[in-house]
Amino acid sequence: MFRLWIAIDLFVVLVFVAIGRSVHDHRINVAGLTSTAWPFVIGVSVGWLILVALGRVGTTVTDGVIVSVVTVSIGMLLRIVGGQGIALPFVLVALGFLGAFMLGWRIVL
């Protein structure tokens, strides 16, 4: 089941990226989505590696908090390293959106 839970979190990241690109009038294509999503995809991966290392199942609200905070933290750091830049409003929107949806499916489950 880990694969399904990871896929859901990755889907949340891709929806976040697609919405963000469309709101800012950027093209939604594979290259654009990839260039924007990769820092957050790595962040989700690190978040899930932490969950696995801790022996967690990934479906609790606490697991969602861990994955969402790690996703945003790593994602923002990698955006800086990659020269994409960040702004406080973007960090807050990312925390809000990813937090809500990564916690949301876990609450529903």
Summary of the structure (lengths in Angstrom):
residues: 109
radius of gyration: 13.3
end to end distance: 12.9
largest distance: 41.5
contacts: 322
relative contact order: 0.16
helix: 81%
strand: 0%
